[in-house]
Amino acid sequence: MMSNDMTSSQFAPTFPQDFKKFKNNSLSHGKYFAFRILEKRTFSPCQHVVFPRDVFTASVIFPSRLCGTPNIFLLCFRYTYQDVVNPWVANGAVRENSKPKWKRCNPKSSPAEIAILIENTKPLQDPVNFTTGPLTFKVQRNPNCSTSEYGEEMLEVRAKVDYMELFSITAYAFHPAAWMGESLGCGEFLGTTANFPHVGTSPKLQEAGLVWRMGIRRQLEVMGRAEFEYIVVTLAGSEANQHNITFTDASVIYSKN
């Protein structure tokens, strides 16, 4: 990693003289260019930065030594950014000690009603073909697994999907009436996944597997249900989900296992 006293000006090329050095020292590798970073005071040996030749994107692949540093090529092209506080990145969607008052979209959210919901909901035991939903099932969890010891508690959903088809799936906790037009601002919202095929999508992905993971511990704490032995999950899909999605399994896993 770079030392803390190192700034972007120590490795960012000036324009246009140093950019010519970058261009002249580039190495063509098939579909990719590798640009040598020539700042010997900072890097030894030279590091390579690789990006697609036909598409310039902000998602430039940096070597590990550059992790967390400004995008060197955006600096070349005179893009500048201001460092500002970003609570979402620093603290997650919800602060640890906060008590957000997000709207509950399920009108039947009393402790007694949730207890009945858990009792009457079955686990996902057999493969289920999914259209627009809602598809509701419960997943057993261990409420005593601490984050510090076991890591992030995640809901893992597995399915067989056709990546040649457009689809979108949204997950909610303890909201069995959720539908494809439900608000993402609901307090029960867990996460969403989507697929947008393009002309270069490999036909081999036509019958591929989907592994979808969502962090759930903090959300359950906010909902006041972190002590529950089960989480009731509802999946709602888009109109494009008319075929070729089959859910096969759902479980709770931990990032340190």
N, C-alpha and C positions, 0 to 999 in steps of 0.2 A: 504494500500500500504506500501511497505518497505520504511524505511527512506533513505534519499539520501546518508548517510555516510556508509550504509551497503554494503559490498562487497560480491562477490560470495564465497570467502573463509570462510565466517562466517556460511554458511549453506551447502556448498558442502562437501560431505563425502570424506575422504581420502581413498586411495586404498591400501591394501584390507581390513584393519581391520573394518572400518566403513561400508563397503559394506556388511560384514557379519552381522552387526547389522541390516541393511536394510532387508537382506534376512530372518533373524530369526524373525523379527517383521512384516513380511508381512502377510496379511490376505487374504485368498482365498475367492472370491465372485463369484462362478459360473465360467464364462468365464474370469473373471478379477482378477488381483492381486491389492491390495491396499498397497502401501509401506508407512510406517509411517516415517515422517521426524522427527528425534529425537533431533534436535538442540533446546534445551529448551530456550537458550538465545535469539533465534530469533522468535520461534513460540510457542504460547500458546493460546489455546490448540493445540495438534498435528494436522497437516494438512495431507491430504491424496493425493497421486498422483496415478492416475488410468491409466492403459494402457492394451491393449489386451494381453492375455497370449501367443497366438500362433504367433503373429506378433509384432516384436519390430520396432517402428517407431519413427522418430523425432517429430511426432505430439503428444507428450505426453500432456495429459490434466492437466493443472496446476490450482490450486485454485486461486481466484482473488488476494490473497495476494502475489502470486508469479508472477503476470503478469509483463512482461518486464525483468525477471531475466534469467540468463543462464539456459540451460537445465541440470537439476541436474543429470540425468542418463547418458547423454553424458559425463559429467565430471567424473562420475564413471568409464566409459570405456576409460578414458584418451584422449578424444577428447578435443582439445583446439581451440579457435577461437580468431582472432584478431579484435579489434574494428576499423573499417575503415569508412570513410565518404561514404555515399550512397545517392547521390543526388536524385535517383529515389524514394526512400522511404521518404526522408526528404521533397522534394519539388514537388513530382509528376513527370509525364512524361515531363512536360513543366514548366519551371520557370515562375513565375508571370510576370516579366518585360522583358522576352526574346522575340526575334523575330526569331523563327526558320524558316529555309528555306526548309521545307519539300516539296518534289516533289508532285505536283498535278497530279494525274493520269487521271483526266477528262480533255481532251483537250478543252472542251467547258465550260470554267470557268469564262468568262468575266461577269461583272455585268449584261449586257443585256441578255446574254445567260442563266444565272442563274435565272433571272426574268421570262424568258419564260418557263424554266423548272418548276418553282414553279406554274406558271399559268396553265400549261398543265397536271400536276400530280394530280391524284385523291387521296383522303384519303382512308384508309383501312376500307371500310364500311361493307363488307360481308366476311365471312370466306373464306380463300383462301388455297387450297391444294398446298403444296410447294414441289418442286422437287429440281432441281439444281439452279433455279433462272436464271437471277436476278428478284427479286420481288421488285418493286418500288412503294412507296406511300409517301404522305406527312402527317405531324403531326403538328397540331397547337400548338403554345407555346406563352408565354407572355414574351417578351424580357425585360420587366421592372421589373421582379422579381429578386431582388438582392440576392446574395448568403448569405450575412450576415443575412438577414431577413427571407428568405425562405429555406435556406440550399442548398445543392447540387441539381442542375437541372439534372434530369435523364430522359432518354428515357426508357419507360417500354413497352415491347413487350410480348404479351400473345399468347400461342399456345397450341394445343392438340398434344402430342407426344407419341410415343411408346418407353419407356425407355428400352425395350428389343432389340431395334435396334440401330446400330451405326449411329451417325449423327454428322455433324458439320455445324455451321451457322456463317457467318461473316457479320457484318453490316458496311455500308459506308454512309457518308453524302454527298449529291449533286454529286453522281457519279453513274448514272443509268446504265452505261455500265459495272459495276463491275461484275466479273464472279468468279467461284469457284477457279480459279488459280490466282486471283489478289493478288498483293503484300500487305502484312500487313504494309509495309513502306509507303504506300500512305498517303498523307496529309488528305485524306477524311476518313481514317480508324477510326471507332468508337469502335469496340470491337468484340469479338468472343465468342461463346459458343459451347460446344461439349459434347457428351455422349458416354461413353465406357462401354457397359454392361458387366457383368461378371456372372459367374455361380451362384452366390448367389443373383442375382437381383430378387426381389419379383415379381411374376406374376401380382400382384395388380397394378404395375406401367405400365402395358401395355397400358392403356389409361389414363394417368395422365396429369396434366397441367404443362406447363412451364411458369414461370414468369422470364423474362430476363430484367435486368436493367443495363443501362450504363450511366455514367456521361457524359454530353455533353456540358456544359456551357463553360468550358475552351477551348475545341476543337473548338467551334464556334467562340470564341474570337480570337484564333490563325488564323482561316480561314478568319477573318474579316466579319463574318456574325452573330454576336451576337445580332444585332438589327433586324434580320429577324423575321417576325411573324410566318413563317413556316420553318420546317426543312424537307428536302426531304431525305428519308431513302431508301437505297437499301440493300436487303438481298441476299447474295450469299451462296449457299450450296455446299456440297460435293457430290460425286457420290453415296454415301450411302443414300442420302436423296430422294430416289425414291418414297417413300410412307410414310404414317403414320405421317405426319407433317401438321397440319392445323392451320394457323395463324388466330386468332379471334379478336385481338384488339391491338392497339398501341396508346400510349398517353404520354404526358410529365408530370412528377410528380416532387415533391420537397421533400427533406428528412425531413424537419421540419413540413410538413403538416400531 
